[in-house]
Amino acid sequence: MTHTDPQLHGVDPRVAGGRLTVDLDALAANYRFLAEQSTPAEAGAVVKADAYGLGTGPVVEALVAEGCRKFFVALPEEGLAVRASAPEADIYVFNGLFSPEAAAFYREGRLLPVLNSQSDLSIWEAHGWDDEDAPRPCALHVETGMNRLGLTPERAKIVAQENALTGALTPRLIISHLACADTPDHPMNRQQLESFQALGALFPDAESSLANSAGIFLGGEFLCDVTRPGVALYGSNPMNGTVNPMQSVASVHARIAQLRHVPAGATVSYGATPVGRDTLIAVTAVGYADGYHRSGSGAGVPLRTAQPVGSHGYIEGRRVPVLGRVTMDLTLFDVTDLGLDTLQVGDFIELMGSNLPMDELASACGTISYELLTSLGHRFERHYVRSGDHI
Ligand SMILES: *Cc1c(COP(=O)(O)O)cnc(C)c1O
């Protein structure tokens, strides 16, 4: 395989220390499932942070092919990347306008700002327009409990009254964000819904959107007009403590750089973790610089006192534990039970994927799948596959 587009394919496969494989059919199937669960609402897609680390271009193209017409990103530059693959879509940018100069950037890219404050509203009204009377399409974010971004309910009421008179802005979508959607019984969910419904009613010409991935599974009124799934598209379980209904999309493999025997009592990696038996070690060429978190080390990190089990790899039908501390560029696995006959230098160990669910790896690292995905580094060889042509 020749090395064509480093943006898309990452590092040359002949020399890469690891491989990131993105299954676009699994992504498409996840979108179809979430769209079905969202019915009668329309399912958009959240593709911020380079589509949660998996690559905006291929992800957006696959979603457009499934009929997705509304995309959400955090920053305007991300919106431009989406625009390149979705010429006709509505592209909403969550973080709003930081400065008057930003307005022209949005307009040129045909991006729709999510206006989060009075300052955002004033900027979008006044800046970046050649034509005084041009409509100013946008989304409005109303605050219902996150206290992160969004107009306070008092401010939203004033805006609704004023805008009904002046028509200065054309709000197309009213959004808010759930704080506890992955905990269905949490009283916050219903409180936020009620507050959101009251605020949404102030803008009768706009659609409404409240549910993220987990919010979709709250169902019913939470679906509103448009849903905004993110992490579930990429295969993470949107609900706590249930069987994951999503298909695995991302897999990460590390290449074995060396196989070595160490005797019982020898020590491994930084901090000198002792090994309890004669051990065969697979030294792999992926480390925390690639997003394989140090907190998932087998030993020698604070998290192991709170939660004794560290990360695992998977090879030849077996799970193999991380040995000692994960380092920047290298991670050691205990492959004693497999033996030298089955392994060779250059083989790949799975770090995350269909055999090692990302939610499980995240929990071994004391974090969430969102952080794992968005930490994936730039040193992987990247493959975009359709299920069936897995390598
Ligand atoms: C990131 C984000 C989403 C998507 O959330 P998931 O939990 O990944 O589905 C939806 N809405 C807003 C405002 C977000 O910031």
PDBQT file of the ligand as one rigid body, heavy atoms in Angstrom, charges set to zero:
ROOT
HETATM    1  C1  LIG A 401     -20.644  16.446  22.876  1.00  0.00    +0.000 C 
HETATM    2  C2  LIG A 401     -22.053  16.911  22.902  1.00  0.00    +0.000 A 
HETATM    3  C3  LIG A 401     -23.094  16.063  22.469  1.00  0.00    +0.000 A 
HETATM    4  C4  LIG A 401     -22.879  14.593  22.153  1.00  0.00    +0.000 C 
HETATM    5  O1  LIG A 401     -22.817  13.889  23.378  1.00  0.00    +0.000 OA
HETATM    6  P1  LIG A 401     -22.617  12.296  23.438  1.00  0.00    +0.000 P 
HETATM    7  O2  LIG A 401     -22.725  12.004  24.881  1.00  0.00    +0.000 OA
HETATM    8  O3  LIG A 401     -21.250  12.036  22.884  1.00  0.00    +0.000 OA
HETATM    9  O4  LIG A 401     -23.672  11.679  22.617  1.00  0.00    +0.000 OA
HETATM   10  C5  LIG A 401     -24.364  16.597  22.367  1.00  0.00    +0.000 A 
HETATM   11  N1  LIG A 401     -24.608  17.894  22.703  1.00  0.00    +0.000 NA
HETATM   12  C6  LIG A 401     -23.635  18.721  23.149  1.00  0.00    +0.000 A 
HETATM   13  C7  LIG A 401     -23.969  20.129  23.507  1.00  0.00    +0.000 C 
HETATM   14  C8  LIG A 401     -22.330  18.260  23.268  1.00  0.00    +0.000 A 
HETATM   15  O5  LIG A 401     -21.373  19.074  23.730  1.00  0.00    +0.000 OA
ENDROOT
TORSDOF 0
